[in-house]
Amino acid sequence: MVGSYYVKQKALTSFSTASARRTEHEIPKLRKRSRWRQCLNDIILLIMIKIFYLVTIFFCSLFSCYGQDYAQGIIYSAEVKNGNESKYELFSETGKKLLQNPVDWAYSNAWNWIFVISRKNNLRKVYNIDGTKLLIDSIESSKSVYTDLDFIALKKYGKWGFYDKLGNLKIGHLYDEVSNFNNNVAAIKSNGVIFFIDTNGVKVEKPNNSDEYNFSDSDIDLGMYSFSSPNYKVIKNGDKQGLSDAKGKVLIPAEYDDILSLKEHFQQVTVKRNNKYGIISFSGKVIIPINYESVIVLNDYLPQ
């Protein structure tokens, strides 16, 4: 028994000694593998962080999380002389004509509705930005709106009513004066009496911030303007002008009489040549031919 135990003990001791020698021999290898594994994990982590960053930037840009509310598209109004009167052709930022025939005058709002005014009766017909007509006509006046508003006030037959973004009449033409909705409440004036209604047209109590409601509206000046941008600058060659980026790369050669109304987001600009105006892109593509008396942006109040 003793001899057997001794043999077993010796075998175990020999095995432990061999294992210890092998372990001591493999420690540097294990440490090396551990370092490589840690390095690989660090690389994978950096790649994941980079991907997350790029995805975040993409979706921030897509959903305007930086607070920049860009126009869905540009609505250009190009002036054509018709004898002593002017007519206007409407174009998109791609150069597509939005309406088949020139109009007497037009303006747009923050919903990108286009109001076409007849010179004969001063009444308005309403179109979408793609040129399709909404079932709204004989409008005498309109209130300005913000993109986050769900209702617009339009005046018809001498009375104001409210429409939704699809052009549906939601609250009838009943009122002498109205304000825009604020927190789902609008101020109303009818027969000299001022009161408040909700989005269903039901009277509600006077809100605490009632002094913020008013019946006035703001006018927007439209035109062709010189510009100042940290990203682009006008370049000159004698009396001719062009456009370059901030690093000096020429985008539009200096061969025009004037460079106006930069649409930075859409990379387009108004140019003048021989007293005529048109629109070209930064790549030099002609969007609107340079043969109009003027070209203005109807939705210029939204960042372009």
Legacy VTK file of the C-alpha trace (Angstrom):
# vtk DataFile Version 3.0
C-alpha trace
ASCII
DATASET POLYDATA
POINTS 304 float
0.000 0.000 0.000
2.765 2.353 0.866
4.597 1.556 -2.305
1.464 2.083 -4.331
0.797 5.427 -2.678
4.380 6.462 -3.300
4.055 5.638 -6.988
0.809 7.580 -7.252
2.237 10.515 -5.351
5.332 10.508 -7.538
3.203 10.377 -10.656
1.091 13.268 -9.466
4.172 15.235 -8.512
5.710 14.592 -11.903
2.459 15.627 -13.614
2.228 18.798 -11.505
5.849 19.662 -12.226
5.382 19.141 -15.966
2.210 21.182 -15.922
3.940 23.950 -14.048
6.811 23.960 -16.548
4.342 24.015 -19.440
2.350 26.806 -17.811
5.486 28.867 -17.207
6.449 28.305 -20.830
2.988 29.331 -22.146
2.493 32.429 -19.955
4.258 34.782 -22.418
2.180 33.337 -25.272
-1.036 33.807 -23.301
-0.077 37.366 -22.444
0.675 38.031 -26.095
-2.666 36.570 -27.160
-4.398 38.637 -24.504
-2.763 41.811 -25.818
-3.794 40.983 -29.395
-7.319 40.170 -28.242
-7.553 43.472 -26.347
-6.209 45.352 -29.368
-8.780 43.683 -31.613
-11.571 44.544 -29.175
-10.402 48.162 -29.129
-10.417 48.292 -32.938
-13.927 46.797 -33.079
-15.116 49.321 -30.474
-13.672 52.239 -32.472
-15.333 50.963 -35.645
-18.685 50.661 -33.845
-18.336 54.201 -32.458
-17.549 55.507 -35.949
-20.554 53.715 -37.451
-22.811 55.038 -34.687
-21.513 58.561 -35.307
-22.138 58.342 -39.063
-25.622 56.908 -38.574
-26.434 59.660 -36.071
-25.269 62.354 -38.475
-27.317 60.795 -41.272
-30.550 60.720 -39.303
-29.945 64.154 -37.818
-29.596 65.499 -41.320
-32.624 63.533 -42.516
-34.939 64.711 -39.774
-33.422 68.179 -39.321
-32.516 67.585 -35.697
-30.252 70.636 -35.822
-33.366 72.827 -36.022
-32.923 73.678 -39.701
-36.314 73.658 -41.401
-35.393 73.615 -45.085
-37.926 74.168 -47.819
-39.197 70.974 -49.420
-38.446 72.570 -52.753
-38.035 75.928 -54.427
-40.891 77.774 -56.102
-39.455 80.140 -58.691
-41.499 82.933 -60.230
-40.018 84.114 -63.553
-41.300 87.388 -64.982
-42.301 87.688 -68.641
-43.282 90.997 -70.210
-46.618 90.926 -72.014
-46.928 94.394 -73.498
-47.064 96.783 -70.568
-48.089 94.049 -68.168
-46.044 91.325 -66.537
-46.936 87.653 -66.361
-45.168 85.020 -64.288
-44.131 81.476 -65.051
-43.718 79.167 -62.058
-40.908 76.595 -61.867
-39.614 74.027 -59.401
-35.944 73.737 -58.393
-35.548 71.122 -61.141
-36.699 73.547 -63.826
-40.092 71.878 -64.227
-42.982 74.217 -65.012
-45.512 73.963 -62.196
-48.410 75.511 -64.118
-49.057 75.277 -67.834
-49.752 78.961 -68.417
-48.241 82.186 -67.031
-50.198 83.803 -64.184
-50.958 87.405 -63.233
-49.274 87.036 -59.842
-48.596 84.349 -57.253
-47.274 83.896 -53.745
-46.782 80.906 -51.446
-46.878 80.049 -47.754
-44.865 77.851 -45.376
-46.976 74.842 -46.345
-45.764 75.399 -49.917
-49.261 76.199 -51.091
-49.223 78.430 -54.154
-51.838 81.183 -54.316
-52.482 82.326 -57.886
-54.142 85.745 -58.104
-56.313 86.882 -60.979
-55.812 90.476 -62.023
-59.483 90.718 -63.055
-61.099 90.066 -59.675
-58.123 89.828 -57.250
-59.302 86.370 -56.152
-56.980 83.448 -55.471
-56.874 79.823 -56.535
-54.727 77.448 -54.505
-52.235 74.840 -55.772
-49.805 72.396 -54.202
-46.071 72.764 -54.741
-46.254 70.136 -57.497
-48.796 72.212 -59.421
-51.878 70.145 -58.577
-54.909 72.260 -57.757
-56.559 72.121 -54.359
-60.338 72.389 -54.213
-60.072 75.959 -52.974
-60.867 79.019 -55.059
-62.461 82.485 -54.859
-60.218 83.244 -51.879
-59.980 86.949 -51.054
-57.124 86.791 -48.556
-55.018 84.378 -46.507
-53.186 84.404 -43.196
-49.537 83.439 -43.032
-48.819 80.074 -41.406
-45.923 78.192 -39.833
-44.951 74.680 -40.813
-46.129 73.291 -37.459
-49.630 74.770 -37.718
-52.444 72.408 -38.706
-54.931 75.065 -39.838
-54.826 78.068 -42.129
-57.252 80.978 -42.101
-58.673 81.931 -45.519
-61.155 84.679 -46.331
-64.033 84.016 -48.711
-67.293 85.926 -49.302
-66.046 88.511 -46.813
-65.726 86.002 -43.946
-62.827 83.998 -42.504
-62.774 80.229 -42.102
-60.166 77.549 -41.408
-58.752 74.798 -43.648
-56.438 71.883 -42.929
-53.256 71.033 -44.849
-55.177 68.870 -47.321
-57.363 71.802 -48.284
-60.466 70.608 -46.434
-62.735 73.236 -44.901
-62.758 72.490 -41.161
-64.422 75.598 -39.719
-66.823 77.506 -41.960
-66.480 81.066 -43.254
-68.333 82.742 -40.389
-66.031 85.348 -38.841
-65.087 88.981 -39.435
-61.551 88.628 -38.019
-59.479 85.686 -36.839
-56.049 84.940 -35.437
-53.977 81.861 -36.122
-54.393 78.923 -33.756
-52.095 78.884 -30.747
-52.200 75.795 -28.527
-55.363 74.743 -30.390
-57.141 78.005 -29.602
-57.857 80.935 -31.943
-59.184 84.425 -31.273
-62.339 85.360 -33.172
-64.120 88.621 -33.861
-67.724 88.493 -35.029
-70.248 91.359 -35.004
-67.856 93.366 -32.855
-67.575 90.652 -30.190
-64.234 88.951 -29.490
-64.180 85.365 -28.220
-62.115 82.192 -28.537
-62.705 78.836 -30.228
-60.980 75.447 -30.354
-60.115 73.489 -33.502
-63.685 72.171 -33.680
-65.108 75.673 -33.777
-66.484 75.392 -30.246
-66.275 78.427 -27.944
-63.790 78.099 -25.088
-62.782 80.213 -22.131
-60.381 83.086 -22.588
-56.813 81.699 -22.286
-54.319 83.157 -19.831
-52.061 84.248 -22.703
-54.859 86.001 -24.573
-52.614 89.022 -25.233
-50.577 86.824 -27.607
-53.528 86.540 -30.003
-53.968 89.258 -32.590
-55.747 89.759 -35.893
-52.848 91.375 -37.724
-50.633 89.594 -40.208
-47.125 90.089 -41.539
-46.013 90.882 -45.067
-42.965 89.266 -46.665
-40.724 91.150 -49.065
-39.584 89.082 -52.014
-36.922 90.004 -54.531
-33.472 89.312 -55.901
-30.748 90.065 -53.382
-27.000 90.065 -53.079
-25.786 87.610 -50.456
-23.131 86.954 -47.856
-22.117 83.390 -46.977
-19.130 81.906 -45.110
-19.207 78.951 -47.512
-19.337 80.740 -50.864
-18.115 83.997 -52.338
-18.544 86.028 -55.487
-15.473 86.107 -57.719
-14.775 88.754 -60.340
-13.025 88.964 -63.687
-13.214 92.571 -64.777
-16.892 93.501 -64.671
-18.030 89.856 -64.782
-18.939 87.766 -61.751
-18.940 84.097 -60.796
-19.020 81.933 -57.683
-16.447 79.930 -55.744
-16.463 77.991 -52.506
-14.653 79.218 -49.404
-11.445 77.456 -50.467
-11.409 79.238 -53.807
-12.639 76.383 -55.995
-14.518 77.915 -58.925
-18.099 76.657 -59.099
-19.506 79.128 -61.614
-17.096 80.912 -64.003
-16.950 84.712 -63.835
-18.935 85.330 -67.007
-22.148 86.880 -65.692
-23.155 90.470 -65.034
-24.402 89.689 -61.533
-24.740 86.815 -59.049
-27.782 87.019 -56.746
-30.069 85.133 -54.378
-27.922 82.195 -53.307
-29.922 78.995 -52.647
-27.159 77.264 -50.694
-29.044 74.121 -49.657
-30.127 73.440 -53.247
-26.801 74.671 -54.702
-28.424 77.092 -57.126
-28.023 80.792 -57.770
-29.676 83.567 -59.772
-27.535 85.007 -62.568
-27.883 88.080 -64.766
-26.711 88.421 -68.360
-27.653 91.160 -70.843
-30.319 92.464 -68.432
-32.041 89.076 -68.305
-32.174 86.661 -65.389
-32.147 82.906 -64.937
-31.115 80.146 -62.526
-28.082 77.875 -62.766
-26.722 75.172 -60.492
-23.236 75.043 -59.007
-22.387 72.417 -61.620
-23.234 74.908 -64.379
-26.556 73.316 -65.368
-29.179 75.818 -66.547
-32.264 75.355 -64.376
-34.233 78.311 -65.765
-33.070 79.922 -69.048
-31.501 83.364 -68.731
-34.205 85.238 -70.620
-36.577 86.541 -67.926
-37.121 90.070 -66.600
-36.668 88.792 -63.046
-36.664 85.500 -61.141
-37.700 85.473 -57.492
-38.225 82.688 -54.964
-41.791 82.628 -53.674
-40.929 80.568 -50.583
-37.778 82.549 -49.835
-38.716 82.834 -46.141
-37.688 79.167 -45.672
-33.960 78.400 -45.748
-32.889 77.557 -49.289
LINES 1 305
304 0 1 2 3 4 5 6 7 8 9 10 11 12 13 14 15 16 17 18 19 20 21 22 23 24 25 26 27 28 29 30 31 32 33 34 35 36 37 38 39 40 41 42 43 44 45 46 47 48 49 50 51 52 53 54 55 56 57 58 59 60 61 62 63 64 65 66 67 68 69 70 71 72 73 74 75 76 77 78 79 80 81 82 83 84 85 86 87 88 89 90 91 92 93 94 95 96 97 98 99 100 101 102 103 104 105 106 107 108 109 110 111 112 113 114 115 116 117 118 119 120 121 122 123 124 125 126 127 128 129 130 131 132 133 134 135 136 137 138 139 140 141 142 143 144 145 146 147 148 149 150 151 152 153 154 155 156 157 158 159 160 161 162 163 164 165 166 167 168 169 170 171 172 173 174 175 176 177 178 179 180 181 182 183 184 185 186 187 188 189 190 191 192 193 194 195 196 197 198 199 200 201 202 203 204 205 206 207 208 209 210 211 212 213 214 215 216 217 218 219 220 221 222 223 224 225 226 227 228 229 230 231 232 233 234 235 236 237 238 239 240 241 242 243 244 245 246 247 248 249 250 251 252 253 254 255 256 257 258 259 260 261 262 263 264 265 266 267 268 269 270 271 272 273 274 275 276 277 278 279 280 281 282 283 284 285 286 287 288 289 290 291 292 293 294 295 296 297 298 299 300 301 302 303
